[in-house]
């Protein structure tokens, strides 16, 4: 018997579990397999939503972007929570994350909501705005004019990171964002880059290999203010590898944000898993079905037919990638069969074509699908509460997509925090 | 219908050649599908100067969305036997000239109990297919076999239903996009000029009404170019009626929309024929590294340039096939193929029963001498159709040369290399080698040699196939790739379940490098590729494919300008 059971071990679920655990209650975390968190780029997206407001009122700081979303997207989780709660929960959730990652040795930059989004270089050759990031990606803010020549490292044979195209793309985006074209040039590095970022990252868990890369970079470091490298500097021993690399090379080394497959995503996911263990959260396996009585969830049944009882439950199962929301004959939330909404409202259509636009670049209601929630993040069914003691966090909540307003991590942090607070309050209420 | 047999020497031209005037080309061929590209090749081989104009990319219309079979169409035995005969015959020639891009497709026809012939049904099937067997030597077919229920379930354990037995027969499939491309390459080798993304928007007429050329416009541009030719042949497939209209009309079609659904891998050993809810014949077919189910046939009155599979069509096909193979319901649908047949017009028949015959129209009788149209027909007999159209054009032009398209192989068709040896020699996987040979035949080593140019030459760009970087570069340099999306039919980039997730970016980078593009154009190219893939995937964006789409959409965030905003709710 637990006090709080969190279903889903990504960023949202972990923040919820750690928040609940912070109160000293018995917390269990049920996980199935890796979802979107393990695929993240290394950035921590909190809020970037250009063009919602008229040009004259372009938001600058992260908090202003949050305000913009709250003002214009009432169904977005930030809108549902309201500005004050969102900002508070963001800070709290981030504090938990920072602490959790620090114990795993994985550092993050601070989150300053009153600052502007940084412009981080990505492996796609785009400059992506982000409020914070894993530290290995920090050190070069391309949203601001950057002096000096930066080298984009081409590791030999690494088809997954085309330094020439990345440099061209970054320069193009940086010019658009900062008004100044940075000096970025591809630099061929005498080091075998391998064919797969995860394999290369694993190879760089070996310090001798790191030394070789470091020396190869140093050979090309003349006149260079810093290097942008593919995000492959170690997997398990990333922190040590990066430190060694930076020591030997002598100039800043910044990892580009990742595309798939993503070593930073793997690092983040593993660090979160280590953190929940360290916090004394009990790990249980895959949940097959919930067990409910009336308007309460009383337990879940796992795939190995174990029954796990808890006082409150947090649903953090994610969206399509992780299978939290599925579409077989209809679109529905997978575990409780809860109805699904998009940012436009309740989804009743049976055909994907009606909730997906004709061109991929447009915004698609289907990609914002998830469960509808109230201010306390309890899922709703036909306007009423689905269950008294069930709370939702992360991408399983509908009404937003990380593509249209870079915010997925912020939503995970804020809703993870608020859902856990709700779960704890529900315990108190039941006890009373 | 004239029965021109391939190889029959043509009679000497009956008319004196028309007075020579200054022209840019002898013949303007309109349309880059199987008919147009086949015709361009035929005419070029006969020594004529040819300009082929295709408003999109090769095989964008009926050809590229067909069932991809060069078969005899056994069902035409009942009411359209000429079609069966011509198809089988030409199928034999096509196999000879394009051995690398064809593949055997064994078929299974389960005979269900409870039909109107009761227990006689297997015997009747046997008889029917023995008749069909008479045509199979023409297409190097193995004679049919009648098999018992047990044997049938042995071959296909997933079958569900009450059966009396079954019949096996074999057909041939072909890569339609590669077919058109190879026709074009051979035409070019004989001096033809080929332009894609160039639409014929008008015809030039002289005072007497003769058609003396065409007005061309490149897609997305405003300028119109006039070319003068001695003859124009309209091979525009479903658009043939519209193109004929440019010359005063003369072609009437009854366009029939057909849809296939695509599954991510080969799911059955045989292609299997079954029945849909309305009694129509439908099939499930392993095709290269996919499985297709198809097809529908519905009168289409809509926009030929804006085709989507509808929910009705998708359910109709799934219902039919899942009744036969319930296991298919769990499989991953990755896309749709939608095309429109250029069937000749007839009133009063059901779509399925319309004849698939073809017609060569000489518009001289309609006041537009110099214009010819090739309408109707089937992919399986494209070569003979093109031959007759070429004969008609050559007659008109006073050219005596005969057809040779059945005699010479298409590029890459001679001496196919052994894929295992190729794999060893270049250090690639046997599967990659096999797929390369299936597309490039004897030219595969030339493709692989390109890999030595760069450190990443043998890296895998699209793991679904797998397609290697050297092949992408080879296609970009040699195979008329104008837009990135054209790579889909050249080397199957983004055709698989990944939807461009793994290969889109890399393909765009290589394209940008080869063409010297700036980042904006590179991103537009990626959008073109994703857009083409989206058209196929959008109607079936459910299940795992939806998860894939979520990944694709999220990964490529930031690659185009600020994401579009939905209206404020």
HADDOCK unambig.tbl for C-alpha pairs under 7 A between the chains (distance, minus, plus):
assign (segid A and resid 50 and name CA) (segid B and resid 562 and name CA) 6.82 0.50 0.50
assign (segid A and resid 72 and name CA) (segid B and resid 568 and name CA) 6.89 0.50 0.50
assign (segid A and resid 126 and name CA) (segid B and resid 558 and name CA) 6.36 0.50 0.50
assign (segid A and resid 126 and name CA) (segid B and resid 559 and name CA) 6.48 0.50 0.50
assign (segid A and resid 128 and name CA) (segid B and resid 558 and name CA) 6.57 0.50 0.50
assign (segid A and resid 156 and name CA) (segid B and resid 455 and name CA) 6.67 0.50 0.50
assign (segid A and resid 157 and name CA) (segid B and resid 455 and name CA) 4.85 0.50 0.50
assign (segid A and resid 157 and name CA) (segid B and resid 456 and name CA) 4.86 0.50 0.50
assign (segid A and resid 158 and name CA) (segid B and resid 456 and name CA) 6.88 0.50 0.50
assign (segid A and resid 159 and name CA) (segid B and resid 456 and name CA) 5.69 0.50 0.50
assign (segid A and resid 159 and name CA) (segid B and resid 459 and name CA) 6.70 0.50 0.50
assign (segid A and resid 165 and name CA) (segid B and resid 509 and name CA) 6.40 0.50 0.50
assign (segid A and resid 168 and name CA) (segid B and resid 519 and name CA) 6.49 0.50 0.50
assign (segid A and resid 169 and name CA) (segid B and resid 519 and name CA) 5.29 0.50 0.50
assign (segid A and resid 172 and name CA) (segid B and resid 519 and name CA) 6.85 0.50 0.50
assign (segid A and resid 195 and name CA) (segid B and resid 459 and name CA) 7.00 0.50 0.50
assign (segid A and resid 259 and name CA) (segid B and resid 555 and name CA) 6.49 0.50 0.50
assign (segid A and resid 320 and name CA) (segid B and resid 546 and name CA) 6.70 0.50 0.50
assign (segid A and resid 320 and name CA) (segid B and resid 547 and name CA) 4.65 0.50 0.50
assign (segid A and resid 320 and name CA) (segid B and resid 550 and name CA) 6.88 0.50 0.50
assign (segid A and resid 321 and name CA) (segid B and resid 547 and name CA) 4.57 0.50 0.50
assign (segid A and resid 321 and name CA) (segid B and resid 550 and name CA) 6.87 0.50 0.50
assign (segid A and resid 326 and name CA) (segid B and resid 543 and name CA) 6.43 0.50 0.50
assign (segid A and resid 327 and name CA) (segid B and resid 542 and name CA) 5.24 0.50 0.50
assign (segid A and resid 327 and name CA) (segid B and resid 543 and name CA) 5.14 0.50 0.50
assign (segid A and resid 328 and name CA) (segid B and resid 542 and name CA) 6.36 0.50 0.50
assign (segid A and resid 328 and name CA) (segid B and resid 543 and name CA) 5.53 0.50 0.50
assign (segid A and resid 344 and name CA) (segid B and resid 569 and name CA) 5.81 0.50 0.50
assign (segid A and resid 351 and name CA) (segid B and resid 311 and name CA) 6.49 0.50 0.50
assign (segid A and resid 352 and name CA) (segid B and resid 539 and name CA) 6.07 0.50 0.50
assign (segid A and resid 352 and name CA) (segid B and resid 540 and name CA) 6.75 0.50 0.50
assign (segid A and resid 352 and name CA) (segid B and resid 541 and name CA) 5.88 0.50 0.50
assign (segid A and resid 352 and name CA) (segid B and resid 542 and name CA) 7.00 0.50 0.50
assign (segid A and resid 353 and name CA) (segid B and resid 538 and name CA) 6.10 0.50 0.50
assign (segid A and resid 353 and name CA) (segid B and resid 539 and name CA) 5.15 0.50 0.50
assign (segid A and resid 359 and name CA) (segid B and resid 531 and name CA) 6.07 0.50 0.50
assign (segid A and resid 360 and name CA) (segid B and resid 530 and name CA) 6.93 0.50 0.50
assign (segid A and resid 360 and name CA) (segid B and resid 531 and name CA) 5.99 0.50 0.50
assign (segid A and resid 360 and name CA) (segid B and resid 534 and name CA) 6.33 0.50 0.50
assign (segid A and resid 362 and name CA) (segid B and resid 564 and name CA) 5.33 0.50 0.50
assign (segid A and resid 363 and name CA) (segid B and resid 564 and name CA) 5.69 0.50 0.50
assign (segid A and resid 363 and name CA) (segid B and resid 565 and name CA) 6.38 0.50 0.50
assign (segid A and resid 363 and name CA) (segid B and resid 566 and name CA) 6.34 0.50 0.50
assign (segid A and resid 367 and name CA) (segid B and resid 550 and name CA) 6.69 0.50 0.50
assign (segid A and resid 403 and name CA) (segid B and resid 553 and name CA) 6.94 0.50 0.50
assign (segid A and resid 403 and name CA) (segid B and resid 554 and name CA) 5.45 0.50 0.50
assign (segid A and resid 403 and name CA) (segid B and resid 557 and name CA) 5.86 0.50 0.50
assign (segid A and resid 404 and name CA) (segid B and resid 563 and name CA) 5.69 0.50 0.50
